[in-house]
Amino acid sequence: MALTIQEIEKLIKESIPDAIIQIKDLVGDNNHYSAKICSKMFNDLSKIEQHKMVYKSLKGKMGNELHALSITTEGKK
Amino acid sequence: MSTKDEIIKILENNDVCLFMKGTPDAPQCGFSMAVSNTLKHLNVNFKGINILEDENLRNEIKNFSDWPTIPQLYVKKEFIGGCDIVKELFESGDLKKLLIEKKIIN
């Protein structure tokens, strides 16, 4: 089962409420996405911790239902 | 030996380890290929571990790093990141810096 952009956004927002999220469906197959996510919650975290926070928000779907999601994270003032 | 011990042994025996889908010469996934090519580009001597050949290893490496995706890059036993982070580090020049600091390349 693939995930839609809306479903991915919703999952991320549940864990990271202030997130500004831009998701692109890279090839139009509901399976290869890139996401840019900005949040205050990333401030003072390492990149690994930031990405882990995004992965956790996806509740185990990453690497399963969601095959490919390229992530860029940024903190926010 | 448990799979976790096996991972620790691999990390102890190799300064730079890339857990990947396929091998450095025949990657089976675009993300694994990207990281492998980045390391080759920087003339890094690294050990590619094909997780597609070992289902236990494939599952355990994700628990080990608490990271759900492959590829995973380790330098001197430290988890550096997956494809996105390695790409960012490479583009900013920080990957090269890190590899020089860790005495992997000159």
N, CA and C atoms of all chains as a GROMACS GRO file, in nm:
protein
  549
    1MET      N    1   0.084  -0.121   0.000
    1MET     CA    2   0.000   0.000   0.000
    1MET      C    3   0.087   0.126   0.000
    2ALA      N    4   0.069   0.206  -0.100
    2ALA     CA    5   0.145   0.331  -0.106
    2ALA      C    6   0.076   0.438  -0.021
    3LEU      N    7   0.150   0.539   0.014
    3LEU     CA    8   0.094   0.651   0.091
    3LEU      C    9   0.082   0.773   0.001
    4THR      N   10  -0.023   0.852   0.023
    4THR     CA   11  -0.037   0.975  -0.055
    4THR      C   12   0.038   1.089   0.016
    5ILE      N   13   0.060   1.197  -0.057
    5ILE     CA   14   0.125   1.314   0.001
    5ILE      C   15   0.048   1.362   0.124
    6GLN      N   16  -0.084   1.363   0.115
    6GLN     CA   17  -0.167   1.411   0.226
    6GLN      C   18  -0.149   1.323   0.350
    7GLU      N   19  -0.142   1.192   0.329
    7GLU     CA   20  -0.123   1.100   0.442
    7GLU      C   21   0.012   1.121   0.509
    8ILE      N   22   0.114   1.142   0.428
    8ILE     CA   23   0.249   1.164   0.483
    8ILE      C   24   0.250   1.293   0.564
    9GLU      N   25   0.191   1.399   0.505
    9GLU     CA   26   0.186   1.528   0.575
    9GLU      C   27   0.114   1.516   0.709
   10LYS      N   28   0.003   1.445   0.707
   10LYS     CA   29  -0.078   1.431   0.827
   10LYS      C   30   0.002   1.361   0.937
   11LEU      N   31   0.071   1.254   0.901
   11LEU     CA   32   0.150   1.179   1.000
   11LEU      C   33   0.261   1.267   1.059
   12ILE      N   34   0.330   1.342   0.973
   12ILE     CA   35   0.438   1.426   1.022
   12ILE      C   36   0.383   1.534   1.115
   13LYS      N   37   0.272   1.595   1.073
   13LYS     CA   38   0.210   1.704   1.153
   13LYS      C   39   0.165   1.655   1.290
   14GLU      N   40   0.122   1.529   1.298
   14GLU     CA   41   0.077   1.476   1.428
   14GLU      C   42   0.191   1.477   1.529
   15SER      N   43   0.313   1.448   1.481
   15SER     CA   44   0.428   1.444   1.572
   15SER      C   45   0.501   1.577   1.579
   16ILE      N   46   0.497   1.652   1.470
   16ILE     CA   47   0.571   1.778   1.463
   16ILE      C   48   0.473   1.887   1.420
   17PRO      N   49   0.393   1.934   1.514
   17PRO     CA   50   0.279   2.020   1.479
   17PRO      C   51   0.317   2.149   1.406
   18ASP      N   52   0.434   2.207   1.437
   18ASP     CA   53   0.468   2.335   1.374
   18ASP      C   54   0.540   2.316   1.240
   19ALA      N   55   0.547   2.195   1.192
   19ALA     CA   56   0.625   2.167   1.072
   19ALA      C   57   0.570   2.238   0.949
   20ILE      N   58   0.662   2.297   0.873
   20ILE     CA   59   0.627   2.346   0.740
   20ILE      C   60   0.680   2.240   0.645
   21ILE      N   61   0.588   2.182   0.569
   21ILE     CA   62   0.625   2.063   0.492
   21ILE      C   63   0.601   2.085   0.343
   22GLN      N   64   0.704   2.052   0.264
   22GLN     CA   65   0.687   2.052   0.119
   22GLN      C   66   0.721   1.912   0.070
   23ILE      N   67   0.622   1.847   0.010
   23ILE     CA   68   0.648   1.711  -0.039
   23ILE      C   69   0.629   1.707  -0.190
   24LYS      N   70   0.722   1.640  -0.256
   24LYS     CA   71   0.710   1.622  -0.401
   24LYS      C   72   0.701   1.474  -0.431
   25ASP      N   73   0.608   1.438  -0.518
   25ASP     CA   74   0.603   1.301  -0.569
   25ASP      C   75   0.697   1.298  -0.689
   26LEU      N   76   0.811   1.234  -0.672
   26LEU     CA   77   0.919   1.252  -0.768
   26LEU      C   78   0.890   1.194  -0.906
   27VAL      N   79   0.822   1.080  -0.910
   27VAL     CA   80   0.794   1.020  -1.041
   27VAL      C   81   0.645   0.994  -1.064
   28GLY      N   82   0.561   1.042  -0.973
   28GLY     CA   83   0.418   1.027  -0.992
   28GLY      C   84   0.365   0.887  -0.967
   29ASP      N   85   0.436   0.812  -0.879
   29ASP     CA   86   0.392   0.674  -0.854
   29ASP      C   87   0.345   0.651  -0.709
   30ASN      N   88   0.326   0.762  -0.632
   30ASN     CA   89   0.289   0.750  -0.490
   30ASN      C   90   0.388   0.665  -0.412
   31ASN      N   91   0.511   0.662  -0.451
   31ASN     CA   92   0.606   0.572  -0.386
   31ASN      C   93   0.746   0.630  -0.372
   32HIS      N   94   0.778   0.733  -0.449
   32HIS     CA   95   0.910   0.796  -0.440
   32HIS      C   96   0.890   0.945  -0.417
   33TYR      N   97   0.914   0.987  -0.292
   33TYR     CA   98   0.888   1.126  -0.257
   33TYR      C   99   1.015   1.194  -0.208
   34SER      N  100   1.013   1.326  -0.215
   34SER     CA  101   1.111   1.401  -0.138
   34SER      C  102   1.033   1.498  -0.050
   35ALA      N  103   1.082   1.518   0.071
   35ALA     CA  104   1.013   1.607   0.164
   35ALA      C  105   1.112   1.704   0.226
   36LYS      N  106   1.072   1.831   0.229
   36LYS     CA  107   1.150   1.930   0.301
   36LYS      C  108   1.068   1.972   0.422
   37ILE      N  109   1.127   1.962   0.538
   37ILE     CA  110   1.052   1.986   0.661
   37ILE      C  111   1.127   2.084   0.749
   38CYS      N  112   1.057   2.193   0.787
   38CYS     CA  113   1.116   2.291   0.878
   38CYS      C  114   1.037   2.290   1.008
   39SER      N  115   1.107   2.290   1.120
   39SER     CA  116   1.038   2.293   1.248
   39SER      C  117   1.131   2.347   1.356
   40LYS      N  118   1.070   2.415   1.453
   40LYS     CA  119   1.146   2.460   1.570
   40LYS      C  120   1.197   2.341   1.648
   41MET      N  121   1.125   2.229   1.640
   41MET     CA  122   1.164   2.111   1.717
   41MET      C  123   1.300   2.054   1.671
   42PHE      N  124   1.346   2.096   1.552
   42PHE     CA  125   1.476   2.047   1.504
   42PHE      C  126   1.592   2.128   1.559
   43ASN      N  127   1.560   2.248   1.611
   43ASN     CA  128   1.668   2.334   1.659
   43ASN      C  129   1.752   2.260   1.763
   44ASP      N  130   1.881   2.272   1.753
   44ASP     CA  131   1.975   2.210   1.848
   44ASP      C  132   1.982   2.058   1.839
   45LEU      N  133   1.920   1.999   1.738
   45LEU     CA  134   1.935   1.853   1.721
   45LEU      C  135   2.032   1.827   1.606
   46SER      N  136   2.101   1.713   1.612
   46SER     CA  137   2.188   1.675   1.501
   46SER      C  138   2.100   1.632   1.384
   47LYS      N  139   2.160   1.629   1.264
   47LYS     CA  140   2.085   1.585   1.146
   47LYS      C  141   2.027   1.446   1.166
   48ILE      N  142   2.108   1.359   1.226
   48ILE     CA  143   2.058   1.221   1.248
   48ILE      C  144   1.934   1.224   1.336
   49GLU      N  145   1.939   1.304   1.444
   49GLU     CA  146   1.824   1.312   1.534
   49GLU      C  147   1.703   1.374   1.464
   50GLN      N  148   1.728   1.474   1.380
   50GLN     CA  149   1.618   1.537   1.305
   50GLN      C  150   1.549   1.436   1.214
   51HIS      N  151   1.632   1.362   1.140
   51HIS     CA  152   1.574   1.264   1.048
   51HIS      C  153   1.503   1.152   1.124
   52LYS      N  154   1.561   1.114   1.239
   52LYS     CA  155   1.496   1.009   1.319
   52LYS      C  156   1.357   1.055   1.365
   53MET      N  157   1.348   1.185   1.399
   53MET     CA  158   1.220   1.238   1.445
   53MET      C  159   1.115   1.226   1.332
   54VAL      N  160   1.158   1.253   1.209
   54VAL     CA  161   1.066   1.241   1.095
   54VAL      C  162   1.029   1.094   1.074
   55TYR      N  163   1.130   1.007   1.078
   55TYR     CA  164   1.102   0.863   1.060
   55TYR      C  165   1.004   0.813   1.165
   56LYS      N  166   1.024   0.857   1.292
   56LYS     CA  167   0.936   0.812   1.401
   56LYS      C  168   0.793   0.860   1.376
   57SER      N  169   0.780   0.980   1.321
   57SER     CA  170   0.645   1.033   1.296
   57SER      C  171   0.572   0.946   1.193
   58LEU      N  172   0.648   0.877   1.110
   58LEU     CA  173   0.587   0.793   1.006
   58LEU      C  174   0.553   0.653   1.058
   59LYS      N  175   0.578   0.633   1.186
   59LYS     CA  176   0.531   0.514   1.257
   59LYS      C  177   0.561   0.382   1.186
   60GLY      N  178   0.686   0.362   1.154
   60GLY     CA  179   0.726   0.232   1.097
   60GLY      C  180   0.691   0.213   0.951
   61LYS      N  181   0.629   0.314   0.889
   61LYS     CA  182   0.592   0.299   0.748
   61LYS      C  183   0.713   0.316   0.657
   62MET      N  184   0.811   0.393   0.706
   62MET     CA  185   0.931   0.415   0.626
   62MET      C  186   1.004   0.284   0.605
   63GLY      N  187   1.036   0.254   0.481
   63GLY     CA  188   1.103   0.128   0.451
   63GLY      C  189   1.005   0.014   0.432
   64ASN      N  190   0.877   0.040   0.459
   64ASN     CA  191   0.774  -0.061   0.435
   64ASN      C  192   0.676  -0.010   0.330
   65GLU      N  193   0.559   0.044   0.377
   65GLU     CA  194   0.464   0.098   0.279
   65GLU      C  195   0.526   0.211   0.198
   66LEU      N  196   0.615   0.283   0.268
   66LEU     CA  197   0.677   0.398   0.205
   66LEU      C  198   0.818   0.358   0.163
   67HIS      N  199   0.836   0.338   0.035
   67HIS     CA  200   0.964   0.284  -0.011
   67HIS      C  201   1.073   0.391  -0.007
   68ALA      N  202   1.043   0.505  -0.065
   68ALA     CA  203   1.150   0.603  -0.081
   68ALA      C  204   1.101   0.743  -0.047
   69LEU      N  205   1.156   0.796   0.060
   69LEU     CA  206   1.126   0.934   0.096
   69LEU      C  207   1.259   1.000   0.129
   70SER      N  208   1.299   1.088   0.041
   70SER     CA  209   1.423   1.160   0.064
   70SER      C  210   1.390   1.279   0.153
   71ILE      N  211   1.468   1.299   0.259
   71ILE     CA  212   1.432   1.399   0.359
   71ILE      C  213   1.537   1.511   0.368
   72THR      N  214   1.489   1.633   0.372
   72THR     CA  215   1.574   1.746   0.406
   72THR      C  216   1.510   1.815   0.525
   73THR      N  217   1.586   1.837   0.631
   73THR     CA  218   1.529   1.901   0.749
   73THR      C  219   1.601   2.032   0.778
   74GLU      N  220   1.526   2.122   0.838
   74GLU     CA  221   1.585   2.251   0.876
   74GLU      C  222   1.520   2.300   1.004
   75GLY      N  223   1.598   2.365   1.088
   75GLY     CA  224   1.541   2.426   1.207
   75GLY      C  225   1.468   2.555   1.171
   76LYS      N  226   1.411   2.619   1.270
   76LYS     CA  227   1.333   2.740   1.246
   76LYS      C  228   1.353   2.834   1.364
   77LYS      N  229   1.353   2.964   1.336
   77LYS     CA  230   1.369   3.059   1.446
   77LYS      C  231   1.238   3.082   1.518
   78MET      N  232   2.743  -1.670   1.726
   78MET     CA  233   2.752  -1.524   1.740
   78MET      C  234   2.618  -1.463   1.700
   79SER      N  235   2.570  -1.368   1.779
   79SER     CA  236   2.443  -1.304   1.744
   79SER      C  237   2.467  -1.208   1.627
   80THR      N  238   2.358  -1.172   1.561
   80THR     CA  239   2.370  -1.081   1.446
   80THR      C  240   2.426  -0.947   1.492
   81LYS      N  241   2.387  -0.905   1.613
   81LYS     CA  242   2.438  -0.778   1.664
   81LYS      C  243   2.590  -0.784   1.682
   82ASP      N  244   2.639  -0.896   1.738
   82ASP     CA  245   2.784  -0.913   1.755
   82ASP      C  246   2.855  -0.914   1.620
   83GLU      N  247   2.786  -0.974   1.523
   83GLU     CA  248   2.842  -0.979   1.388
   83GLU      C  249   2.861  -0.837   1.334
   84ILE      N  250   2.759  -0.752   1.357
   84ILE     CA  251   2.767  -0.612   1.312
   84ILE      C  252   2.883  -0.541   1.382
   85ILE      N  253   2.893  -0.560   1.513
   85ILE     CA  254   3.000  -0.496   1.590
   85ILE      C  255   3.136  -0.538   1.536
   86LYS      N  256   3.147  -0.667   1.503
   86LYS     CA  257   3.274  -0.719   1.452
   86LYS      C  258   3.308  -0.655   1.316
   87ILE      N  259   3.207  -0.643   1.230
   87ILE     CA  260   3.229  -0.579   1.099
   87ILE      C  261   3.278  -0.436   1.120
   88LEU      N  262   3.213  -0.364   1.214
   88LEU     CA  263   3.248  -0.223   1.236
   88LEU      C  264   3.389  -0.211   1.297
   89GLU      N  265   3.424  -0.308   1.380
   89GLU     CA  266   3.557  -0.303   1.443
   89GLU      C  267   3.668  -0.333   1.342
   90ASN      N  268   3.635  -0.417   1.245
   90ASN     CA  269   3.738  -0.460   1.149
   90ASN      C  270   3.752  -0.368   1.028
   91ASN      N  271   3.660  -0.273   1.012
   91ASN     CA  272   3.663  -0.187   0.894
   91ASN      C  273   3.637  -0.042   0.933
   92ASP      N  274   3.728   0.046   0.897
   92ASP     CA  275   3.713   0.187   0.935
   92ASP      C  276   3.590   0.251   0.871
   93VAL      N  277   3.564   0.215   0.747
   93VAL     CA  278   3.448   0.272   0.677
   93VAL      C  279   3.361   0.157   0.626
   94CYS      N  280   3.238   0.151   0.676
   94CYS     CA  281   3.146   0.044   0.637
   94CYS      C  282   3.021   0.104   0.576
   95LEU      N  283   2.981   0.049   0.462
   95LEU     CA  284   2.855   0.090   0.402
   95LEU      C  285   2.763  -0.032   0.392
   96PHE      N  286   2.658  -0.030   0.474
   96PHE     CA  287   2.556  -0.133   0.464
   96PHE      C  288   2.464  -0.092   0.351
   97MET      N  289   2.456  -0.176   0.249
   97MET     CA  290   2.391  -0.132   0.125
   97MET      C  291   2.314  -0.245   0.058
   98LYS      N  292   2.232  -0.207  -0.040
   98LYS     CA  293   2.165  -0.306  -0.123
   98LYS      C  294   2.252  -0.329  -0.245
   99GLY      N  295   2.306  -0.449  -0.256
   99GLY     CA  296   2.400  -0.480  -0.363
   99GLY      C  297   2.543  -0.459  -0.316
  100THR      N  298   2.633  -0.449  -0.411
  100THR     CA  299   2.775  -0.431  -0.378
  100THR      C  300   2.823  -0.299  -0.439
  101PRO      N  301   2.938  -0.248  -0.394
  101PRO     CA  302   2.989  -0.123  -0.452
  101PRO      C  303   2.999  -0.130  -0.605
  102ASP      N  304   3.034  -0.245  -0.658
  102ASP     CA  305   3.046  -0.256  -0.804
  102ASP      C  306   2.914  -0.286  -0.874
  103ALA      N  307   2.817  -0.338  -0.800
  103ALA     CA  308   2.686  -0.366  -0.858
  103ALA      C  309   2.576  -0.333  -0.759
  104PRO      N  310   2.555  -0.202  -0.735
  104PRO     CA  311   2.451  -0.161  -0.641
  104PRO      C  312   2.312  -0.198  -0.694
  105GLN      N  313   2.222  -0.235  -0.603
  105GLN     CA  314   2.087  -0.277  -0.645
  105GLN      C  315   1.983  -0.170  -0.616
  106CYS      N  316   2.026  -0.052  -0.579
  106CYS     CA  317   1.931   0.053  -0.542
  106CYS      C  318   1.999   0.188  -0.564
  107GLY      N  319   1.924   0.285  -0.612
  107GLY     CA  320   1.982   0.415  -0.645
  107GLY      C  321   2.045   0.486  -0.527
  108PHE      N  322   1.983   0.470  -0.408
  108PHE     CA  323   2.037   0.539  -0.289
  108PHE      C  324   2.170   0.477  -0.246
  109SER      N  325   2.175   0.344  -0.254
  109SER     CA  326   2.301   0.276  -0.220
  109SER      C  327   2.409   0.313  -0.321
  110MET      N  328   2.370   0.322  -0.446
  110MET     CA  329   2.465   0.359  -0.551
  110MET      C  330   2.519   0.501  -0.526
  111ALA      N  331   2.431   0.591  -0.488
  111ALA     CA  332   2.471   0.731  -0.467
  111ALA      C  333   2.578   0.741  -0.359
  112VAL      N  334   2.557   0.672  -0.246
  112VAL     CA  335   2.654   0.681  -0.136
  112VAL      C  336   2.784   0.611  -0.176
  113SER      N  337   2.771   0.495  -0.240
  113SER     CA  338   2.889   0.421  -0.284
  113SER      C  339   2.973   0.506  -0.380
  114ASN      N  340   2.907   0.572  -0.474
  114ASN     CA  341   2.979   0.656  -0.570
  114ASN      C  342   3.044   0.777  -0.503
  115THR      N  343   2.976   0.832  -0.401
  115THR     CA  344   3.032   0.946  -0.328
  115THR      C  345   3.163   0.904  -0.260
  116LEU      N  346   3.162   0.786  -0.198
  116LEU     CA  347   3.283   0.738  -0.130
  116LEU      C  348   3.394   0.711  -0.231
  117LYS      N  349   3.358   0.652  -0.345
  117LYS     CA  350   3.458   0.626  -0.449
  117LYS      C  351   3.517   0.758  -0.499
  118HIS      N  352   3.430   0.856  -0.518
  118HIS     CA  353   3.472   0.987  -0.564
  118HIS      C  354   3.576   1.049  -0.470
  119LEU      N  355   3.559   1.025  -0.341
  119LEU     CA  356   3.652   1.080  -0.242
  119LEU      C  357   3.771   0.987  -0.217
  120ASN      N  358   3.780   0.882  -0.302
  120ASN     CA  359   3.890   0.785  -0.288
  120ASN      C  360   3.894   0.718  -0.152
  121VAL      N  361   3.778   0.688  -0.099
  121VAL     CA  362   3.770   0.622   0.031
  121VAL      C  363   3.773   0.471   0.010
  122ASN      N  364   3.858   0.406   0.085
  122ASN     CA  365   3.862   0.260   0.085
  122ASN      C  366   3.756   0.213   0.184
  123PHE      N  367   3.649   0.151   0.135
  123PHE     CA  368   3.541   0.113   0.227
  123PHE      C  369   3.494  -0.030   0.205
  124LYS      N  370   3.432  -0.082   0.310
  124LYS     CA  371   3.376  -0.217   0.303
  124LYS      C  372   3.226  -0.205   0.274
  125GLY      N  373   3.185  -0.260   0.161
  125GLY     CA  374   3.043  -0.265   0.130
  125GLY      C  375   2.983  -0.395   0.180
  126ILE      N  376   2.875  -0.385   0.257
  126ILE     CA  377   2.811  -0.506   0.309
  126ILE      C  378   2.673  -0.517   0.246
  127ASN      N  379   2.655  -0.623   0.167
  127ASN     CA  380   2.530  -0.639   0.094
  127ASN      C  381   2.423  -0.702   0.184
  128ILE      N  382   2.330  -0.618   0.231
  128ILE     CA  383   2.229  -0.668   0.325
  128ILE      C  384   2.123  -0.754   0.256
  129LEU      N  385   2.121  -0.750   0.123
  129LEU     CA  386   2.023  -0.833   0.052
  129LEU      C  387   2.058  -0.982   0.062
  130GLU      N  388   2.184  -1.009   0.099
  130GLU     CA  389   2.227  -1.148   0.110
  130GLU      C  390   2.198  -1.208   0.247
  131ASP      N  391   2.155  -1.125   0.340
  131ASP     CA  392   2.136  -1.174   0.477
  131ASP      C  393   2.018  -1.102   0.544
  132GLU      N  394   1.907  -1.171   0.550
  132GLU     CA  395   1.783  -1.113   0.602
  132GLU      C  396   1.799  -1.070   0.750
  133ASN      N  397   1.872  -1.150   0.829
  133ASN     CA  398   1.892  -1.115   0.970
  133ASN      C  399   1.969  -0.985   0.983
  134LEU      N  400   2.073  -0.975   0.902
  134LEU     CA  401   2.156  -0.855   0.904
  134LEU      C  402   2.074  -0.733   0.861
  135ARG      N  403   1.991  -0.753   0.759
  135ARG     CA  404   1.907  -0.646   0.707
  135ARG      C  405   1.815  -0.591   0.817
  136ASN      N  406   1.758  -0.680   0.897
  136ASN     CA  407   1.670  -0.636   1.005
  136ASN      C  408   1.748  -0.578   1.122
  137GLU      N  409   1.857  -0.644   1.158
  137GLU     CA  410   1.930  -0.605   1.279
  137GLU      C  411   2.000  -0.471   1.264
  138ILE      N  412   2.050  -0.442   1.144
  138ILE     CA  413   2.121  -0.315   1.127
  138ILE      C  414   2.026  -0.197   1.152
  139LYS      N  415   1.898  -0.217   1.120
  139LYS     CA  416   1.799  -0.110   1.143
  139LYS      C  417   1.774  -0.089   1.292
  140ASN      N  418   1.775  -0.198   1.369
  140ASN     CA  419   1.762  -0.185   1.515
  140ASN      C  420   1.888  -0.123   1.574
  141PHE      N  421   2.000  -0.170   1.523
  141PHE     CA  422   2.131  -0.128   1.576
  141PHE      C  423   2.145   0.023   1.575
  142SER      N  424   2.108   0.084   1.463
  142SER     CA  425   2.124   0.229   1.447
  142SER      C  426   1.996   0.305   1.479
  143ASP      N  427   1.886   0.231   1.503
  143ASP     CA  428   1.754   0.293   1.517
  143ASP      C  429   1.724   0.379   1.395
  144TRP      N  430   1.748   0.323   1.279
  144TRP     CA  431   1.735   0.394   1.152
  144TRP      C  432   1.666   0.299   1.054
  145PRO      N  433   1.556   0.338   0.992
  145PRO     CA  434   1.474   0.240   0.920
  145PRO      C  435   1.516   0.210   0.776
  146THR      N  436   1.615   0.282   0.726
  146THR     CA  437   1.643   0.264   0.583
  146THR      C  438   1.788   0.223   0.557
  147ILE      N  439   1.808   0.172   0.438
  147ILE     CA  440   1.939   0.135   0.384
  147ILE      C  441   1.961   0.228   0.265
  148PRO      N  442   2.077   0.278   0.238
  148PRO     CA  443   2.208   0.250   0.296
  148PRO      C  444   2.233   0.317   0.432
  149GLN      N  445   2.335   0.266   0.503
  149GLN     CA  446   2.380   0.326   0.627
  149GLN      C  447   2.533   0.330   0.625
  150LEU      N  448   2.584   0.449   0.651
  150LEU     CA  449   2.730   0.467   0.649
  150LEU      C  450   2.785   0.480   0.791
  151TYR      N  451   2.891   0.405   0.818
  151TYR     CA  452   2.960   0.412   0.948
  151TYR      C  453   3.107   0.444   0.924
  152VAL      N  454   3.159   0.538   1.004
  152VAL     CA  455   3.301   0.568   1.000
  152VAL      C  456   3.357   0.548   1.140
  153LYS      N  457   3.456   0.464   1.152
  153LYS     CA  458   3.515   0.428   1.282
  153LYS      C  459   3.405   0.400   1.384
  154LYS      N  460   3.315   0.312   1.348
  154LYS     CA  461   3.207   0.260   1.433
  154LYS      C  462   3.094   0.361   1.458
  155GLU      N  463   3.111   0.484   1.408
  155GLU     CA  464   3.008   0.584   1.434
  155GLU      C  465   2.911   0.591   1.316
  156PHE      N  466   2.782   0.590   1.344
  156PHE     CA  467   2.681   0.602   1.239
  156PHE      C  468   2.679   0.745   1.186
  157ILE      N  469   2.703   0.761   1.057
  157ILE     CA  470   2.709   0.895   0.997
  157ILE      C  471   2.573   0.935   0.940
  158GLY      N  472   2.505   0.841   0.876
  158GLY     CA  473   2.373   0.872   0.823
  158GLY      C  474   2.338   0.786   0.704
  159GLY      N  475   2.222   0.817   0.646
  159GLY     CA  476   2.177   0.750   0.525
  159GLY      C  477   2.208   0.837   0.404
  160CYS      N  478   2.143   0.808   0.294
  160CYS     CA  479   2.175   0.874   0.168
  160CYS      C  480   2.158   1.027   0.174
  161ASP      N  481   2.048   1.073   0.233
  161ASP     CA  482   2.021   1.218   0.235
  161ASP      C  483   2.128   1.294   0.313
  162ILE      N  484   2.162   1.241   0.430
  162ILE     CA  485   2.260   1.309   0.515
  162ILE      C  486   2.398   1.305   0.450
  163VAL      N  487   2.434   1.189   0.394
  163VAL     CA  488   2.565   1.178   0.329
  163VAL      C  489   2.574   1.278   0.213
  164LYS      N  490   2.465   1.290   0.138
  164LYS     CA  491   2.462   1.384   0.026
  164LYS      C  492   2.482   1.528   0.075
  165GLU      N  493   2.409   1.564   0.182
  165GLU     CA  494   2.423   1.699   0.238
  165GLU      C  495   2.565   1.724   0.288
  166LEU      N  496   2.620   1.624   0.358
  166LEU     CA  497   2.756   1.638   0.412
  166LEU      C  498   2.857   1.652   0.298
  167PHE      N  499   2.834   1.576   0.191
  167PHE     CA  500   2.927   1.584   0.078
  167PHE      C  501   2.919   1.723   0.014
  168GLU      N  502   2.797   1.770  -0.009
  168GLU     CA  503   2.780   1.898  -0.080
  168GLU      C  504   2.835   2.016   0.000
  169SER      N  505   2.828   2.006   0.133
  169SER     CA  506   2.879   2.117   0.215
  169SER      C  507   3.030   2.106   0.237
  170GLY      N  508   3.089   1.993   0.195
  170GLY     CA  509   3.232   1.972   0.219
  170GLY      C  510   3.261   1.909   0.354
  171ASP      N  511   3.156   1.890   0.434
  171ASP     CA  512   3.176   1.837   0.570
  171ASP      C  513   3.213   1.688   0.571
  172LEU      N  514   3.172   1.616   0.467
  172LEU     CA  515   3.205   1.473   0.463
  172LEU      C  516   3.356   1.455   0.446
  173LYS      N  517   3.411   1.533   0.355
  173LYS     CA  518   3.555   1.526   0.332
  173LYS      C  519   3.631   1.565   0.460
  174LYS      N  520   3.581   1.671   0.523
  174LYS     CA  521   3.643   1.718   0.647
  174LYS      C  522   3.642   1.608   0.753
  175LEU      N  523   3.527   1.546   0.767
  175LEU     CA  524   3.512   1.439   0.866
  175LEU      C  525   3.607   1.323   0.837
  176LEU      N  526   3.617   1.287   0.708
  176LEU     CA  527   3.703   1.174   0.670
  176LEU      C  528   3.851   1.208   0.692
  177ILE      N  529   3.886   1.335   0.674
  177ILE     CA  530   4.024   1.376   0.700
  177ILE      C  531   4.051   1.375   0.850
  178GLU      N  532   3.955   1.430   0.927
  178GLU     CA  533   3.969   1.432   1.074
  178GLU      C  534   3.984   1.292   1.131
  179LYS      N  535   3.910   1.199   1.072
  179LYS     CA  536   3.915   1.060   1.122
  179LYS      C  537   4.031   0.983   1.060
  180LYS      N  538   4.115   1.054   0.984
  180LYS     CA  539   4.234   0.995   0.922
  180LYS      C  540   4.202   0.881   0.825
  181ILE      N  541   4.090   0.895   0.754
  181ILE     CA  542   4.053   0.796   0.653
  181ILE      C  543   4.117   0.833   0.520
  182ILE      N  544   4.114   0.963   0.488
  182ILE     CA  545   4.180   1.013   0.367
  182ILE      C  546   4.272   1.128   0.405
  183ASN      N  547   4.358   1.165   0.310
  183ASN     CA  548   4.451   1.276   0.338
  183ASN      C  549   4.394   1.408   0.292
   0.00000   0.00000   0.00000
